[in-house]
Amino acid sequence: MTAVQEHVLPNGMLVLTREAHSAPVATCCVWYRVGARNETPGTTGISHWVEHMLFKGTPNIPKGEMDRLIARNGGSFNGFTSQDYTAYFETLPADRIELGLQIESDRMINSLFDPAEVDSERTVIISEREGHENDPEWWLSEALMAAAFQAHPYRQEVIGWKSDLRAITRDELFNHYQTYYMPNNAVLVLVGDFDTSALMHKVEHYFGGLPTGPRIPAVRGEEPEQQGERRVVVRRPGPAEYVQIAYHTPSCKHPDFAPLVILDAVLSGAKGMGFGGGAATHRSARIYRALIETQLAAYAGSGFRAMHDPYLFELDATVQEGHSAAEIEAALIGEIEKIQQDGVELAEVTKAIKQSRAQMAYASESVTQQALRLGMWEVLDRYTRLDTLLDELAAVQAADVQRVAQAYLIERYRTVGHFLPTGEE
């Protein structure tokens, strides 16, 4: 795999390129440093809505034409919004990658935000939120996040509160777009079968003349240290009881990130940390053996994600009929306490490291996955973390796993949520 090359255009846009000549394909993706983290009360969900609007056409590429252009050229494309970023990508035959540059440079500046399309998309997004509301675990997660975070905007869902979705105006959407979706707040990532020098001439042609946007507003919300356990209960119709537990943990830039990744793998198996990954490896992990093999829970797991700001280490479970949410909560916390008191075996940590490194390798097989992971790490920290992360994981010791469990997975930093079905239809 060739090294990543870094280029900065005069308007401040960072361009990362990596040549990969194993197949005649290439991926173009643009990452914007904006997501739910950049939203304020009253405009929650605005970044996700803007993401939708950038598929609605420009004067040069009318609505629907983007889909036809990509399909006609044998490619695929998509976009997504998270708490920390928004991204769009096209994967195309390598000799057609210029189409990706053309689309992304055009919608960076020329997206229309037609008032009729804004109103139509308002209905679509409210309907999308109402679809989530059919899921009891989603209700519980939303309540848990709002309790775990009091000051930081991570407390709000990416899709936003329904009252905000009803109220946000076309002008607010367009101003958000003109503030955040500009070259100086963007990272262009290109991976595939191309010559970097020749492709950079095209990049400069499409992006070099675009105007620099305004100064990006700082995110002011900083979460104060939690001073004791918080609890939420959601009572609604649903098929089962659910339990979610979250502990405040550091961001992906902190030295304890890698030990926390391995702790997560010890508890419920290694994950790909990003986009794609290999087969599940959780059957020999602690939570599976303690809660699923014993038939306490129909599902149980843990999760720890790379995030720009301090976030959460999460545990969740679906309660098996005949058991209670309180029982499952005690069982999950019991698994944490065993690690805090007794530590973990060397063989367990060695296996977790090996599986985590394998998952990262699986998640970097295609040019699309490589481009997405480079972009994700650049907006969260620096793309060079992809080169150092394997070494960080390999350096984790059994004592590190016990130490981070003792430091962060404690009652003071814990928020617990129970979903209890009401029995109504």
C-alpha positions as CSV (number, residue, x, y, z in Angstrom):
1,M,0.0,0.0,0.0
2,T,1.5,3.3,-1.0
3,A,1.9,6.3,1.4
4,V,-0.7,9.0,1.7
5,Q,0.2,12.3,0.1
6,E,-1.0,15.6,1.6
7,H,-1.8,18.7,-0.4
8,V,-3.4,22.0,0.7
9,L,-5.2,24.2,-1.8
10,P,-5.0,28.1,-1.6
11,N,-8.6,28.2,-0.2
12,G,-7.6,26.0,2.7
13,M,-9.0,22.7,1.5
14,L,-6.9,19.6,2.5
15,V,-6.5,16.9,-0.1
16,L,-5.3,13.4,0.8
17,T,-4.3,11.0,-2.0
18,R,-3.3,7.4,-1.9
19,E,-2.5,5.4,-5.1
20,A,-3.8,1.8,-5.0
21,H,-3.3,-0.1,-8.3
22,S,-4.8,-3.5,-7.3
23,A,-8.0,-2.9,-9.2
24,P,-9.1,-0.3,-11.8
25,V,-11.4,1.6,-9.4
26,A,-11.1,4.8,-7.4
27,T,-13.0,6.6,-4.6
28,C,-13.6,10.3,-4.2
29,C,-14.9,11.4,-0.9
30,V,-15.4,14.8,0.8
31,W,-15.5,15.2,4.5
32,Y,-16.9,18.3,6.2
33,R,-16.1,19.0,9.8
34,V,-19.7,19.4,10.8
35,G,-22.3,17.2,12.5
36,A,-24.7,17.2,15.4
37,R,-21.8,18.4,17.6
38,N,-21.9,21.8,15.8
39,E,-25.6,22.4,16.4
40,T,-27.4,24.5,19.1
41,P,-30.8,24.1,20.7
42,G,-33.5,25.1,18.2
43,T,-31.6,23.9,15.2
44,T,-30.9,20.2,16.1
45,G,-30.9,18.0,13.0
46,I,-29.8,20.8,10.7
47,S,-26.6,19.1,9.5
48,H,-28.4,15.9,8.6
49,W,-31.0,17.9,6.8
50,V,-28.4,19.9,4.8
51,E,-26.8,16.5,3.9
52,H,-30.1,15.5,2.3
53,M,-30.4,18.9,0.4
54,L,-27.0,18.4,-1.3
55,F,-28.6,15.5,-3.2
56,K,-31.4,17.8,-4.5
57,G,-29.5,19.4,-7.4
58,T,-27.6,22.4,-8.6
59,P,-28.1,24.6,-11.8
60,N,-25.5,22.3,-13.5
61,I,-26.7,19.0,-12.2
62,P,-30.6,19.0,-11.8
63,K,-32.3,16.9,-9.2
64,G,-32.1,13.2,-10.2
65,E,-29.3,13.7,-12.7
66,M,-26.6,12.8,-10.1
67,D,-28.1,9.3,-9.7
68,R,-28.2,8.8,-13.5
69,L,-24.7,10.1,-14.0
70,I,-23.2,7.8,-11.4
71,A,-25.2,4.8,-12.6
72,R,-24.4,5.5,-16.3
73,N,-20.7,5.5,-15.4
74,G,-20.8,2.2,-13.4
75,G,-20.4,3.8,-10.0
76,S,-22.0,4.0,-6.5
77,F,-22.4,6.9,-4.2
78,N,-23.8,7.9,-0.8
79,G,-23.6,10.4,2.0
80,F,-24.0,10.3,5.8
81,T,-24.0,12.6,8.9
82,S,-22.8,11.7,12.4
83,Q,-22.2,13.7,15.6
84,D,-18.7,14.8,14.4
85,Y,-18.8,14.9,10.5
86,T,-20.7,14.8,7.3
87,A,-19.3,12.9,4.3
88,Y,-20.1,12.2,0.7
89,F,-18.4,9.6,-1.6
90,E,-18.4,8.2,-5.1
91,T,-16.7,5.0,-6.1
92,L,-16.2,4.7,-9.9
93,P,-14.1,3.0,-12.5
94,A,-10.7,4.7,-12.2
95,D,-11.0,6.4,-15.6
96,R,-14.2,8.1,-14.5
97,I,-13.1,9.5,-11.2
98,E,-13.2,13.0,-12.6
99,L,-17.0,12.7,-12.3
100,G,-16.7,12.5,-8.5
101,L,-14.6,15.7,-8.5
102,Q,-17.2,17.5,-10.7
103,I,-20.1,16.5,-8.5
104,E,-18.5,17.4,-5.2
105,S,-17.0,20.7,-6.3
106,D,-20.4,21.7,-7.8
107,R,-22.6,20.9,-4.8
108,M,-20.0,22.4,-2.4
109,I,-20.9,25.8,-3.8
110,N,-24.0,25.6,-6.0
111,S,-26.6,23.5,-4.2
112,L,-30.1,25.1,-4.7
113,F,-32.1,24.7,-1.5
114,D,-35.3,25.2,-3.4
115,P,-38.1,26.1,-0.9
116,A,-40.4,23.4,-2.3
117,E,-37.6,20.8,-1.9
118,V,-36.9,22.1,1.7
119,D,-40.6,21.5,2.6
120,S,-40.7,18.1,0.9
121,E,-37.5,17.0,2.8
122,R,-38.9,18.3,6.1
123,T,-41.7,15.7,5.7
124,V,-39.2,13.0,4.7
125,I,-37.0,13.6,7.7
126,I,-39.9,13.9,10.2
127,S,-41.1,10.5,8.8
128,E,-37.6,9.1,9.2
129,R,-37.6,10.2,12.9
130,E,-41.0,8.7,13.4
131,G,-39.7,5.4,11.9
132,H,-36.9,5.4,14.6
133,E,-39.6,6.0,17.2
134,N,-41.1,2.6,16.4
135,D,-37.9,1.1,18.0
136,P,-38.0,1.0,21.9
137,E,-34.2,0.9,22.0
138,W,-34.0,4.1,20.1
139,W,-36.3,5.8,22.6
140,L,-34.1,4.6,25.4
141,S,-30.9,5.6,23.7
142,E,-32.2,9.2,23.1
143,A,-33.3,9.5,26.8
144,L,-29.9,8.0,28.0
145,M,-27.9,10.5,25.9
146,A,-29.9,13.5,27.1
147,A,-29.2,12.4,30.7
148,A,-25.5,11.5,30.2
149,F,-24.7,14.8,28.5
150,Q,-25.9,18.0,30.1
151,A,-23.8,20.7,28.4
152,H,-22.2,19.0,25.3
153,P,-24.2,18.8,22.1
154,Y,-23.6,15.0,22.0
155,R,-26.8,15.0,24.1
156,Q,-28.9,15.4,20.9
157,E,-29.6,12.8,18.2
158,V,-28.2,13.4,14.7
159,I,-31.7,13.5,13.3
160,G,-32.7,16.3,15.8
161,W,-35.8,16.9,17.9
162,K,-39.1,16.9,16.1
163,S,-40.0,20.4,17.3
164,D,-36.8,21.7,15.6
165,L,-37.5,19.8,12.4
166,R,-40.9,21.5,12.2
167,A,-39.4,24.9,12.8
168,I,-36.1,25.1,10.9
169,T,-36.4,27.5,7.9
170,R,-35.0,27.4,4.4
171,D,-32.7,30.4,5.3
172,E,-31.3,28.7,8.4
173,L,-30.5,25.6,6.3
174,F,-28.8,27.7,3.6
175,N,-26.8,29.7,6.1
176,H,-25.6,26.5,7.8
177,Y,-24.6,25.2,4.4
178,Q,-22.7,28.4,3.5
179,T,-20.9,28.4,6.8
180,Y,-19.8,24.8,7.2
181,Y,-19.8,23.2,3.7
182,M,-16.9,25.2,2.3
183,P,-13.4,24.3,1.2
184,N,-11.7,25.5,4.4
185,N,-13.9,23.2,6.4
186,A,-13.5,20.2,4.0
187,V,-11.1,17.3,3.4
188,L,-11.0,15.7,0.0
189,V,-9.8,12.1,0.0
190,L,-8.9,10.2,-3.2
191,V,-7.8,6.5,-3.1
192,G,-7.4,4.2,-6.1
193,D,-5.9,3.5,-9.5
194,F,-4.7,6.9,-10.6
195,D,-1.5,9.0,-11.1
196,T,-1.4,11.5,-8.3
197,S,0.2,14.3,-10.3
198,A,-2.3,14.1,-13.1
199,L,-5.2,13.8,-10.7
200,M,-4.1,16.8,-8.7
201,H,-4.3,19.0,-11.8
202,K,-7.9,18.0,-12.0
203,V,-8.5,18.6,-8.3
204,E,-7.0,22.1,-8.7
205,H,-9.2,22.8,-11.7
206,Y,-12.4,21.8,-9.8
207,F,-11.7,23.0,-6.3
208,G,-8.8,25.5,-6.5
209,G,-10.9,28.5,-7.5
210,L,-13.7,27.9,-4.9
211,P,-14.0,30.7,-2.4
212,T,-12.9,30.3,1.2
213,G,-15.9,30.2,3.6
214,P,-16.3,32.2,6.9
215,R,-14.5,31.4,10.1
216,I,-16.0,28.2,11.6
217,P,-17.8,28.8,14.9
218,A,-16.2,27.1,17.9
219,V,-18.1,24.3,19.7
220,R,-18.6,25.8,23.2
221,G,-20.3,22.9,24.9
222,E,-17.9,21.3,27.3
223,E,-19.3,18.5,29.5
224,P,-18.5,19.0,33.2
225,E,-17.3,16.0,35.1
226,Q,-20.3,13.8,36.2
227,Q,-20.7,13.8,40.0
228,G,-22.8,10.6,40.5
229,E,-24.9,7.9,38.8
230,R,-27.9,9.1,36.7
231,R,-30.8,6.9,35.8
232,V,-33.6,7.1,33.2
233,V,-36.7,4.9,32.7
234,V,-38.7,4.9,29.5
235,R,-42.2,3.3,29.7
236,R,-43.8,2.6,26.3
237,P,-45.3,-0.2,24.3
238,G,-42.6,-2.7,23.3
239,P,-41.7,-6.4,23.0
240,A,-39.2,-6.7,25.8
241,E,-37.3,-4.9,28.5
242,Y,-34.0,-3.3,27.5
243,V,-31.0,-2.1,29.5
244,Q,-28.4,0.5,28.4
245,I,-25.4,1.6,30.5
246,A,-23.0,4.4,29.6
247,Y,-19.8,5.6,31.2
248,H,-18.0,8.9,30.4
249,T,-14.6,8.2,28.7
250,P,-12.0,10.3,26.9
251,S,-11.9,11.2,23.2
252,C,-9.9,9.2,20.6
253,K,-6.9,11.6,21.0
254,H,-6.3,10.4,24.6
255,P,-3.6,7.9,25.5
256,D,-6.2,5.6,27.1
257,F,-8.1,5.2,23.8
258,A,-6.3,2.0,22.8
259,P,-6.7,0.3,26.2
260,L,-10.4,1.1,26.1
261,V,-10.7,-0.4,22.6
262,I,-9.2,-3.6,23.9
263,L,-11.4,-3.6,27.0
264,D,-14.4,-3.4,24.7
265,A,-13.0,-6.3,22.7
266,V,-12.5,-8.4,25.9
267,L,-16.1,-7.7,26.9
268,S,-17.9,-8.4,23.6
269,G,-15.4,-9.0,20.7
270,A,-13.4,-6.8,18.4
271,K,-15.0,-4.3,16.1
272,G,-13.7,-2.7,12.9
273,M,-13.5,0.8,14.3
274,G,-15.0,2.6,11.3
275,F,-16.4,1.3,8.1
276,G,-16.8,-2.4,7.3
277,G,-15.1,-5.2,9.2
278,G,-14.8,-9.0,9.5
279,A,-17.0,-11.6,11.0
280,A,-18.3,-11.2,14.6
281,T,-15.9,-12.6,17.2
282,H,-18.0,-12.2,20.3
283,R,-18.9,-15.8,21.2
284,S,-15.8,-16.3,23.4
285,A,-16.1,-12.8,24.9
286,R,-17.1,-12.2,28.5
287,I,-20.5,-10.7,28.0
288,Y,-21.7,-13.4,25.6
289,R,-20.7,-16.1,28.0
290,A,-22.1,-14.4,31.1
291,L,-25.5,-13.1,29.7
292,I,-26.4,-15.0,26.5
293,E,-25.1,-18.5,27.2
294,T,-26.8,-18.3,30.5
295,Q,-30.0,-17.2,28.8
296,L,-30.3,-14.0,30.9
297,A,-30.3,-11.9,27.7
298,A,-31.4,-12.4,24.1
299,Y,-28.7,-10.0,23.1
300,A,-25.9,-8.3,25.0
301,G,-22.8,-6.3,24.0
302,S,-20.6,-3.3,24.5
303,G,-19.4,-0.5,22.3
304,F,-16.6,2.1,22.3
305,R,-16.2,4.5,19.4
306,A,-13.6,7.0,18.2
307,M,-15.1,10.5,18.8
308,H,-13.8,14.0,18.5
309,D,-14.6,14.9,22.1
310,P,-14.9,12.8,25.2
311,Y,-17.8,10.4,24.8
312,L,-19.1,7.1,26.3
313,F,-18.3,3.5,26.8
314,E,-21.6,1.7,26.3
315,L,-23.2,-1.6,27.4
316,D,-26.6,-2.8,26.3
317,A,-28.8,-5.9,26.5
318,T,-32.2,-7.2,25.5
319,V,-33.8,-8.9,28.5
320,Q,-34.8,-12.5,28.0
321,E,-38.4,-13.4,29.1
322,G,-38.5,-14.5,32.7
323,H,-35.8,-12.1,33.8
324,S,-35.8,-8.4,34.7
325,A,-33.9,-5.2,33.6
326,A,-32.5,-5.0,37.2
327,E,-31.1,-8.5,36.9
328,I,-29.4,-7.7,33.6
329,E,-28.0,-4.4,34.8
330,A,-26.5,-6.2,37.8
331,A,-25.0,-8.9,35.5
332,L,-23.4,-6.3,33.1
333,I,-22.0,-4.3,36.0
334,G,-20.8,-7.5,37.5
335,E,-18.6,-8.2,34.4
336,I,-17.0,-4.8,34.7
337,E,-16.3,-5.3,38.4
338,K,-14.6,-8.7,37.8
339,I,-12.1,-6.9,35.5
340,Q,-11.7,-4.1,38.0
341,Q,-11.0,-6.5,40.9
342,D,-9.3,-9.5,39.2
343,G,-7.9,-8.0,35.9
344,V,-7.7,-9.9,32.7
345,E,-5.6,-12.9,31.5
346,L,-2.7,-12.3,29.2
347,A,-4.1,-14.7,26.7
348,E,-7.4,-12.8,26.7
349,V,-5.7,-9.5,26.0
350,T,-3.4,-11.1,23.3
351,K,-6.5,-12.5,21.6
352,A,-8.4,-9.2,21.8
353,I,-5.4,-7.3,20.3
354,K,-5.1,-9.9,17.5
355,Q,-8.8,-9.7,16.7
356,S,-8.9,-5.9,16.8
357,R,-5.9,-5.7,14.4
358,A,-7.6,-8.2,12.1
359,Q,-10.9,-6.3,12.1
360,M,-9.0,-3.1,11.1
361,A,-7.3,-5.0,8.3
362,Y,-10.6,-6.4,7.0
363,A,-12.1,-2.9,7.2
364,S,-9.4,-1.5,4.8
365,E,-9.7,-4.0,2.0
366,S,-11.5,-1.8,-0.6
367,V,-10.5,1.6,-1.9
368,T,-13.8,2.9,-0.6
369,Q,-13.1,1.7,3.0
370,Q,-9.6,3.1,2.8
371,A,-10.9,6.5,1.7
372,L,-13.6,6.5,4.4
373,R,-11.2,5.6,7.2
374,L,-8.6,8.2,6.1
375,G,-11.3,10.9,6.1
376,M,-12.8,9.8,9.4
377,W,-9.5,9.9,11.2
378,E,-8.5,13.2,9.7
379,V,-11.6,14.9,11.0
380,L,-11.5,13.2,14.4
381,D,-7.7,13.6,14.9
382,R,-5.2,13.1,12.1
383,Y,-5.2,10.6,9.2
384,T,-1.7,9.4,10.4
385,R,-3.5,7.7,13.3
386,L,-4.2,4.9,10.8
387,D,-0.5,4.2,10.7
388,T,0.0,4.3,14.5
389,L,-3.2,2.7,15.8
390,L,-2.1,-0.9,15.1
391,D,1.1,-0.2,17.2
392,E,-1.0,1.5,20.0
393,L,-3.2,-1.6,20.2
394,A,-0.3,-4.0,20.1
395,A,1.3,-2.1,23.1
396,V,-1.7,-2.6,25.4
397,Q,-0.9,-4.7,28.5
398,A,-3.4,-6.6,30.7
399,A,-2.7,-4.1,33.5
400,D,-3.8,-1.2,31.1
401,V,-7.1,-2.9,30.6
402,Q,-7.7,-3.3,34.3
403,R,-6.5,0.3,34.9
404,V,-8.9,2.0,32.4
405,A,-11.8,-0.2,33.8
406,Q,-11.0,1.1,37.3
407,A,-10.6,4.7,36.1
408,Y,-13.6,5.2,33.9
409,L,-16.2,2.4,34.3
410,I,-17.2,3.6,37.8
411,E,-20.5,4.5,39.5
412,R,-19.8,8.2,39.5
413,Y,-19.5,8.4,35.7
414,R,-22.4,6.0,35.0
415,T,-25.8,6.6,33.4
416,V,-28.2,3.7,33.4
417,G,-31.4,3.4,31.3
418,H,-34.2,0.8,31.5
419,F,-36.9,0.4,28.9
420,L,-40.0,-1.2,30.5
421,P,-42.9,-2.1,28.2
422,T,-46.3,-1.0,29.2
423,G,-48.2,-3.9,27.6
424,E,-50.2,-1.6,25.3
425,E,-50.4,-2.1,21.5
